[in-house]
Amino acid sequence: MIDLKERELPEAIEANGKLFLIYTDFRVWLSFPDRVRDLEDGDWDGYKGLFSGVVPWPTEEVLGALGAFYNPPREVPRTDGSGEILLDVNVDADYIYSAFLQVYGIDLIDADMHWHKFSALLSSIPQGTMLMDIIGYRSYKENSKDPEYKKYMRLKGLWALPQPVSEEEKEAMEEFNRLFG
């Protein structure tokens, strides 16, 4: 969350009583969830790429501080607890790019922008952009009394985000392909 009482945006995280300098460009933080997942799989390169100085051991405190930088707590809106994912920065990249250009006149390809600025602008994209239309389709709640129910359920299906495949499903597909492929 941007603190307007401060002149500067944060450029470090604090953990274990120390400050650690981090890269703050939005491009670095768009891949933060992937970097953490890679770290869990033993790949340190993405994790190290978050830091512009000393790289701390990834303790729970360090990862918590990185998570708080990535997704700073906001007072509002309060979540309904559904945890439904409506936006994927990889899948929706073209629509995010277009919305920034349409609404703010910012060309993200050429922009140098702190992650907190990017995040604040992204969370404030108004209706009237393709990105918000897509999010609206994904968040549509079934209501058979709605005269356009079928239309919106079709659009919800067309714009649904790809679902991750479990390890069991991957193994079953590999087995199927080995036997019949």
Accessible surface in RSA format (square Angstrom, percent):
REM  Atomic radii and reference values for relative SASA: ProtOr
REM  Chains: A
REM  Algorithm: Lee & Richards
REM  Probe-radius: 1.40
REM  Slices: 20
REM RES _ NUM      All-atoms   Total-Side   Main-Chain    Non-polar    All polar
REM                ABS   REL    ABS   REL    ABS   REL    ABS   REL    ABS   REL
RES MET A   1   112.49  58.3  93.58  61.9  18.91  45.0  76.16  64.8  36.33  48.1
RES ILE A   2    57.03  32.5  40.08  29.9  16.95  40.8  40.42  29.1  16.61  45.1
RES ASP A   3    60.04  42.1  49.57  49.3  10.47  24.8  29.22  68.8  30.82  30.7
RES LEU A   4   165.46  92.1 134.42  96.2  31.04  78.0 135.92  95.5  29.54  79.5
RES LYS A   5   183.26  89.4 145.33  89.2  37.94  90.3 112.38 101.1  70.89  75.5
RES GLU A   6   110.61  63.5  96.36  72.9  14.25  33.9  22.47  43.5  88.14  72.0
RES ARG A   7   222.79  93.5 183.22  93.4  39.57  94.2  68.74  93.9 154.05  93.4
RES GLU A   8   124.23  71.3 111.71  84.5  12.52  29.8  54.29 105.0  69.94  57.1
RES LEU A   9    34.69  19.3  25.57  18.3   9.12  22.9  25.93  18.2   8.77  23.6
RES PRO A  10    60.13  43.8  47.51  43.3  12.62  45.9  59.63  49.2   0.49   3.1
RES GLU A  11   104.12  59.8  98.23  74.3   5.89  14.0  22.91  44.3  81.21  66.3
RES ALA A  12    25.57  23.5  12.30  19.0  13.27  30.2  12.30  17.3  13.27  35.2
RES ILE A  13     7.82   4.5   3.72   2.8   4.10   9.9   7.82   5.6   0.00   0.0
RES GLU A  14   115.77  66.5  97.64  73.9  18.13  43.2  26.19  50.7  89.58  73.1
RES ALA A  15     0.39   0.4   0.00   0.0   0.39   0.9   0.39   0.5   0.00   0.0
RES ASN A  16    74.14  51.1  48.43  46.8  25.72  61.9  32.16  77.4  41.98  40.6
RES GLY A  17    70.62  87.1   0.00   N/A  70.62  87.1  32.41  89.0  38.20  85.6
RES LYS A  18   130.64  63.7 124.59  76.4   6.05  14.4  73.69  66.3  56.95  60.7
RES LEU A  19   129.81  72.3 102.80  73.5  27.00  67.9 102.95  72.3  26.86  72.3
RES PHE A  20    16.59   8.3  14.56   9.0   2.04   5.3  16.59  10.1   0.00   0.0
RES LEU A  21   100.95  56.2  98.24  70.3   2.71   6.8  98.24  69.0   2.71   7.3
RES ILE A  22     7.51   4.3   0.00   0.0   7.51  18.1   0.00   0.0   7.51  20.4
RES TYR A  23   106.45  49.7 103.51  58.9   2.94   7.7  67.51  50.7  38.95  48.0
RES THR A  24    27.05  19.2  23.00  23.3   4.05   9.6   1.10   1.5  25.95  39.2
RES ASP A  25    39.73  27.8  35.01  34.8   4.72  11.2  28.51  67.1  11.22  11.2
RES PHE A  26     6.08   3.0   6.08   3.8   0.00   0.0   6.08   3.7   0.00   0.0
RES ARG A  27    99.02  41.6  86.90  44.3  12.12  28.9  61.38  83.9  37.64  22.8
RES VAL A  28    26.74  17.6  25.48  23.1   1.27   3.1  26.74  23.2   0.00   0.0
RES TRP A  29     0.00   0.0   0.00   0.0   0.00   0.0   0.00   0.0   0.00   0.0
RES LEU A  30    44.46  24.8  38.80  27.8   5.66  14.2  39.58  27.8   4.88  13.1
RES SER A  31    34.40  29.1  32.88  43.9   1.53   3.5  32.32  68.8   2.08   2.9
RES PHE A  32    14.98   7.5  14.98   9.3   0.00   0.0  14.98   9.1   0.00   0.0
RES PRO A  33    51.55  37.6  43.65  39.8   7.91  28.7  49.49  40.9   2.06  12.8
RES ASP A  34    53.74  37.6  53.36  53.1   0.38   0.9  21.33  50.2  32.41  32.3
RES ARG A  35    44.80  18.8  44.58  22.7   0.22   0.5   8.54  11.7  36.26  22.0
RES VAL A  36    37.77  24.9  36.85  33.4   0.92   2.2  37.73  32.8   0.04   0.1
RES ARG A  37   129.37  54.3 128.05  65.3   1.33   3.2  58.10  79.4  71.28  43.2
RES ASP A  38    55.55  38.9  55.01  54.7   0.55   1.3   2.48   5.8  53.08  52.9
RES LEU A  39    21.00  11.7  12.94   9.3   8.06  20.3  12.94   9.1   8.06  21.7
RES GLU A  40   135.04  77.5  95.94  72.6  39.11  93.1  47.00  90.9  88.04  71.9
RES ASP A  41   119.62  83.8  82.73  82.3  36.89  87.2  30.55  71.9  89.07  88.8
RES GLY A  42    51.84  63.9   0.00   N/A  51.84  63.9  30.16  82.8  21.69  48.6
RES ASP A  43    64.52  45.2  58.00  57.7   6.52  15.4  25.36  59.7  39.16  39.1
RES TRP A  44    80.76  32.4  77.28  37.4   3.48   8.2  55.43  29.6  25.33  41.1
RES ASP A  45   105.01  73.6  95.22  94.8   9.79  23.1  30.87  72.7  74.14  73.9
RES GLY A  46    17.53  21.6   0.00   N/A  17.53  21.6  15.39  42.2   2.14   4.8
RES TYR A  47     2.98   1.4   2.62   1.5   0.35   0.9   2.97   2.2   0.00   0.0
RES LYS A  48    99.80  48.7  94.78  58.2   5.02  12.0  44.50  40.1  55.30  58.9
RES GLY A  49    29.78  36.7   0.00   N/A  29.78  36.7  25.66  70.4   4.11   9.2
RES LEU A  50     0.95   0.5   0.95   0.7   0.00   0.0   0.95   0.7   0.00   0.0
RES PHE A  51     8.66   4.3   0.00   0.0   8.66  22.5   0.00   0.0   8.66  24.8
RES SER A  52    53.06  44.8  21.71  29.0  31.34  72.2  17.56  37.4  35.50  49.7
RES GLY A  53    39.38  48.6   0.00   N/A  39.38  48.6  26.67  73.2  12.71  28.5
RES VAL A  54   112.83  74.2 101.35  91.8  11.47  27.6 108.37  94.2   4.46  12.1
RES VAL A  55    55.59  36.6  30.69  27.8  24.90  60.0  30.69  26.7  24.90  67.5
RES PRO A  56    10.85   7.9   3.51   3.2   7.34  26.7  10.46   8.6   0.38   2.4
RES TRP A  57   178.73  71.7 167.46  81.1  11.27  26.5 143.47  76.5  35.26  57.2
RES PRO A  58    23.68  17.3  10.65   9.7  13.03  47.4  10.65   8.8  13.03  81.0
RES THR A  59    48.78  34.7  41.83  42.4   6.95  16.6  48.78  65.5   0.00   0.0
RES GLU A  60   159.97  91.8 145.98 110.4  13.99  33.3  61.37 118.7  98.60  80.5
RES GLU A  61    93.54  53.7  80.44  60.9  13.10  31.2  43.47  84.1  50.08  40.9
RES VAL A  62     0.00   0.0   0.00   0.0   0.00   0.0   0.00   0.0   0.00   0.0
RES LEU A  63    56.45  31.4  50.38  36.0   6.07  15.3  50.80  35.7   5.65  15.2
RES GLY A  64    44.20  54.5   0.00   N/A  44.20  54.5  36.81 101.0   7.39  16.5
RES ALA A  65    21.45  19.7   9.77  15.1  11.68  26.6  17.06  24.0   4.39  11.6
RES LEU A  66     0.17   0.1   0.17   0.1   0.00   0.0   0.17   0.1   0.00   0.0
RES GLY A  67    25.21  31.1   0.00   N/A  25.21  31.1  21.93  60.2   3.28   7.3
RES ALA A  68    51.37  47.2  41.70  64.4   9.67  22.0  47.16  66.4   4.21  11.2
RES PHE A  69    12.08   6.0   6.41   4.0   5.67  14.8  11.34   6.9   0.74   2.1
RES TYR A  70    57.81  27.0  55.09  31.3   2.72   7.1  27.22  20.5  30.58  37.7
RES ASN A  71    96.90  66.8  85.13  82.3  11.78  28.4  12.13  29.2  84.77  81.9
RES PRO A  72    12.91   9.4  10.66   9.7   2.25   8.2  10.66   8.8   2.25  14.0
RES PRO A  73   108.45  79.0  93.96  85.7  14.49  52.7 105.29  86.9   3.16  19.6
RES ARG A  74    92.41  38.8  63.76  32.5  28.65  68.2  34.77  47.5  57.64  34.9
RES GLU A  75   134.33  77.1 124.53  94.2   9.80  23.3  49.92  96.6  84.41  68.9
RES VAL A  76    91.88  60.5  83.97  76.0   7.91  19.1  83.97  73.0   7.91  21.5
RES PRO A  77   123.05  89.7 104.26  95.0  18.79  68.3 107.83  89.0  15.22  94.6
RES ARG A  78   184.24  77.4 156.02  79.5  28.23  67.2  75.39 103.0 108.85  66.0
RES THR A  79   116.10  82.6  85.88  87.1  30.23  72.0  78.43 105.3  37.68  57.0
RES ASP A  80   119.17  83.5  76.56  76.2  42.61 100.8  51.12 120.3  68.06  67.9
RES GLY A  81    62.11  76.6   0.00   N/A  62.11  76.6  32.22  88.4  29.89  66.9
RES SER A  82    71.67  60.6  32.96  44.0  38.71  89.2  35.01  74.6  36.65  51.4
RES GLY A  83    65.46  80.7   0.00   N/A  65.46  80.7  43.41 119.1  22.06  49.4
RES GLU A  84    74.36  42.7  47.55  36.0  26.81  63.8  34.76  67.2  39.60  32.3
RES ILE A  85   129.92  73.9 111.07  82.7  18.85  45.4 114.80  82.7  15.12  41.0
RES LEU A  86    47.54  26.5  43.52  31.1   4.02  10.1  43.52  30.6   4.02  10.8
RES LEU A  87    50.19  28.0  34.23  24.5  15.96  40.1  34.23  24.0  15.96  42.9
RES ASP A  88    48.00  33.6  43.49  43.3   4.52  10.7   6.63  15.6  41.38  41.3
RES VAL A  89    40.10  26.4  31.78  28.8   8.32  20.0  31.78  27.6   8.32  22.6
RES ASN A  90   106.74  73.6  86.78  83.9  19.97  48.1  30.02  72.2  76.73  74.2
RES VAL A  91    73.62  48.4  48.12  43.6  25.50  61.4  56.39  49.0  17.23  46.7
RES ASP A  92     1.09   0.8   1.09   1.1   0.00   0.0   0.00   0.0   1.09   1.1
RES ALA A  93    47.30  43.5  41.87  64.6   5.43  12.4  44.05  62.0   3.25   8.6
RES ASP A  94   107.82  75.5 103.94 103.4   3.88   9.2  25.14  59.2  82.68  82.5
RES TYR A  95    65.59  30.6  64.80  36.9   0.79   2.1  31.50  23.7  34.10  42.0
RES ILE A  96     7.56   4.3   7.56   5.6   0.00   0.0   7.56   5.4   0.00   0.0
RES TYR A  97    64.33  30.0  64.18  36.5   0.15   0.4  47.81  35.9  16.52  20.4
RES SER A  98    54.58  46.1  50.95  68.0   3.63   8.4  27.43  58.4  27.14  38.0
RES ALA A  99     1.67   1.5   0.37   0.6   1.31   3.0   1.26   1.8   0.41   1.1
RES PHE A 100     0.00   0.0   0.00   0.0   0.00   0.0   0.00   0.0   0.00   0.0
RES LEU A 101    79.81  44.4  71.70  51.3   8.10  20.4  71.70  50.4   8.10  21.8
RES GLN A 102   112.75  63.0  76.66  56.0  36.09  85.9  41.83  89.0  70.92  53.8
RES VAL A 103    50.70  33.4  19.19  17.4  31.51  75.9  24.22  21.0  26.48  71.8
RES TYR A 104    67.34  31.4  35.88  20.4  31.46  81.9  42.23  31.7  25.11  31.0
RES GLY A 105    58.59  72.2   0.00   N/A  58.59  72.2  27.31  74.9  31.27  70.0
RES ILE A 106    44.67  25.4  41.41  30.9   3.26   7.8  44.67  32.2   0.00   0.0
RES ASP A 107    46.37  32.5  40.43  40.2   5.94  14.1  15.49  36.5  30.89  30.8
RES LEU A 108    14.50   8.1  12.46   8.9   2.04   5.1  12.49   8.8   2.00   5.4
RES ILE A 109   130.45  74.2 112.97  84.2  17.49  42.1 114.95  82.8  15.50  42.1
RES ASP A 110   111.91  78.4  83.04  82.7  28.87  68.3  34.62  81.5  77.29  77.1
RES ALA A 111    16.39  15.1   6.83  10.5   9.56  21.7  16.11  22.7   0.28   0.7
RES ASP A 112   136.70  95.8 103.79 103.3  32.91  77.8  35.30  83.1 101.40 101.1
RES MET A 113    17.99   9.3  11.10   7.3   6.89  16.4  15.32  13.0   2.67   3.5
RES HIS A 114    22.73  12.4  15.31  10.6   7.42  19.0  17.14  17.7   5.59   6.5
RES TRP A 115    15.09   6.1  15.09   7.3   0.00   0.0  15.09   8.0   0.00   0.0
RES HIS A 116    10.02   5.5   7.95   5.5   2.06   5.3   8.98   9.3   1.04   1.2
RES LYS A 117   104.19  50.8 102.79  63.1   1.40   3.3  47.32  42.6  56.87  60.6
RES PHE A 118     1.06   0.5   1.06   0.7   0.00   0.0   1.06   0.6   0.00   0.0
RES SER A 119    16.13  13.6  13.94  18.6   2.19   5.1   1.76   3.8  14.37  20.1
RES ALA A 120    33.20  30.5  29.53  45.6   3.67   8.4  31.67  44.6   1.53   4.1
RES LEU A 121    49.35  27.5  49.12  35.1   0.24   0.6  49.35  34.7   0.00   0.0
RES LEU A 122    29.48  16.4  21.96  15.7   7.53  18.9  21.96  15.4   7.53  20.3
RES SER A 123    83.06  70.2  41.16  54.9  41.90  96.5  42.74  91.0  40.32  56.5
RES SER A 124    72.98  61.7  52.33  69.8  20.65  47.6  33.33  71.0  39.65  55.5
RES ILE A 125     9.08   5.2   0.27   0.2   8.81  21.2   0.27   0.2   8.81  23.9
RES PRO A 126    62.29  45.4  54.00  49.2   8.29  30.1  62.29  51.4   0.00   0.0
RES GLN A 127   134.27  75.1 116.36  85.0  17.91  42.6  64.16 136.6  70.11  53.2
RES GLY A 128    60.92  75.1   0.00   N/A  60.92  75.1  39.88 109.4  21.04  47.1
RES THR A 129     2.51   1.8   1.47   1.5   1.03   2.5   2.51   3.4   0.00   0.0
RES MET A 130    82.23  42.6  74.69  49.4   7.54  18.0  55.22  46.9  27.01  35.8
RES LEU A 131     1.70   0.9   1.16   0.8   0.54   1.4   1.16   0.8   0.54   1.5
RES MET A 132    38.68  20.0  36.56  24.2   2.12   5.0  31.32  26.6   7.36   9.8
RES ASP A 133    56.96  39.9  51.59  51.4   5.36  12.7   7.84  18.5  49.11  49.0
RES ILE A 134     0.00   0.0   0.00   0.0   0.00   0.0   0.00   0.0   0.00   0.0
RES ILE A 135    32.08  18.3  32.08  23.9   0.00   0.0  32.08  23.1   0.00   0.0
RES GLY A 136    36.71  45.3   0.00   N/A  36.71  45.3  29.65  81.4   7.07  15.8
RES TYR A 137    40.77  19.0  40.67  23.1   0.10   0.3  11.11   8.3  29.66  36.6
RES ARG A 138    13.20   5.5  10.19   5.2   3.01   7.2   7.04   9.6   6.16   3.7
RES SER A 139    36.24  30.6  30.81  41.1   5.43  12.5  14.53  30.9  21.71  30.4
RES TYR A 140    35.00  16.3  28.93  16.5   6.07  15.8  35.00  26.3   0.00   0.0
RES LYS A 141   125.99  61.5 118.44  72.7   7.55  18.0 104.05  93.7  21.93  23.4
RES GLU A 142   121.60  69.8  93.18  70.5  28.43  67.7  25.80  49.9  95.80  78.2
RES ASN A 143    73.27  50.5  67.47  65.2   5.80  14.0  18.87  45.4  54.41  52.6
RES SER A 144    93.81  79.3  65.81  87.8  28.00  64.5  34.37  73.2  59.44  83.3
RES LYS A 145   188.95  92.2 159.10  97.6  29.85  71.1 110.32  99.3  78.63  83.8
RES ASP A 146    38.65  27.1  30.19  30.0   8.46  20.0  10.41  24.5  28.24  28.2
RES PRO A 147   134.69  98.2  91.31  83.2  43.38 157.7 103.97  85.8  30.72 190.9
RES GLU A 148    78.04  44.8  74.52  56.4   3.52   8.4  26.59  51.4  51.45  42.0
RES TYR A 149    56.89  26.6  56.76  32.3   0.12   0.3  29.44  22.1  27.45  33.8
RES LYS A 150   171.01  83.4 163.05 100.0   7.96  18.9 108.60  97.7  62.41  66.5
RES LYS A 151   103.15  50.3  94.32  57.9   8.84  21.0  64.13  57.7  39.03  41.6
RES TYR A 152    64.46  30.1  64.46  36.7   0.00   0.0  28.12  21.1  36.34  44.8
RES MET A 153    51.44  26.6  43.55  28.8   7.89  18.8  43.97  37.4   7.47   9.9
RES ARG A 154   153.44  64.4 141.19  72.0  12.26  29.2  65.99  90.2  87.45  53.0
RES LEU A 155    26.92  15.0  26.92  19.3   0.00   0.0  26.92  18.9   0.00   0.0
RES LYS A 156    49.11  24.0  49.10  30.1   0.01   0.0  32.56  29.3  16.55  17.6
RES GLY A 157    53.11  65.5   0.00   N/A  53.11  65.5  34.95  95.9  18.16  40.7
RES LEU A 158   114.56  63.8  81.98  58.7  32.57  81.9  85.72  60.2  28.84  77.6
RES TRP A 159    61.47  24.7  58.91  28.5   2.56   6.0  52.33  27.9   9.13  14.8
RES ALA A 160    59.09  54.3  37.69  58.2  21.40  48.7  40.44  56.9  18.65  49.4
RES LEU A 161    21.46  12.0  14.04  10.0   7.41  18.6  14.10   9.9   7.35  19.8
RES PRO A 162    99.58  72.6  72.42  66.0  27.16  98.7  84.91  70.1  14.67  91.2
RES GLN A 163   138.94  77.7 120.03  87.7  18.91  45.0  60.71 129.2  78.23  59.3
RES PRO A 164   122.69  89.4  95.11  86.7  27.58 100.2 106.81  88.2  15.88  98.7
RES VAL A 165    64.27  42.3  48.97  44.3  15.30  36.9  49.22  42.8  15.05  40.8
RES SER A 166    55.11  46.6  43.34  57.8  11.77  27.1  50.48 107.5   4.63   6.5
RES GLU A 167   114.87  66.0 110.39  83.5   4.48  10.7  59.83 115.7  55.05  44.9
RES GLU A 168   141.31  81.1 135.09 102.2   6.22  14.8  50.75  98.2  90.56  73.9
RES GLU A 169    91.65  52.6  88.09  66.6   3.55   8.5  36.83  71.2  54.81  44.8
RES LYS A 170    90.83  44.3  89.36  54.8   1.48   3.5  47.08  42.4  43.75  46.6
RES GLU A 171   109.35  62.8 104.65  79.2   4.70  11.2  37.52  72.6  71.83  58.6
RES ALA A 172    62.83  57.8  49.97  77.1  12.86  29.3  58.15  81.9   4.68  12.4
RES MET A 173    98.21  50.9  95.13  63.0   3.07   7.3  57.76  49.1  40.44  53.6
RES GLU A 174   115.31  66.2 109.35  82.7   5.96  14.2  45.82  88.6  69.50  56.7
RES GLU A 175    71.96  41.3  69.79  52.8   2.17   5.2  37.29  72.1  34.67  28.3
RES PHE A 176   122.15  61.1 119.29  73.9   2.86   7.4 121.82  73.9   0.32   0.9
RES ASN A 177    90.46  62.4  84.15  81.3   6.31  15.2  22.71  54.7  67.75  65.5
RES ARG A 178   169.76  71.3 135.37  69.0  34.39  81.9  75.70 103.5  94.06  57.0
RES LEU A 179   106.46  59.3  75.67  54.1  30.78  77.4  77.88  54.7  28.57  76.9
RES PHE A 180   144.81  72.4 109.34  67.7  35.46  92.3 116.11  70.4  28.70  82.1
RES GLY A 181    95.07 117.2   0.00   N/A  95.07 117.2  50.75 139.3  44.33  99.3
END  Absolute sums over single chains surface
CHAIN  1 A    12582.9       9974.6       2608.4       7270.0       5313.0
END  Absolute sums over all chains
TOTAL         12582.9       9974.6       2608.4       7270.0       5313.0
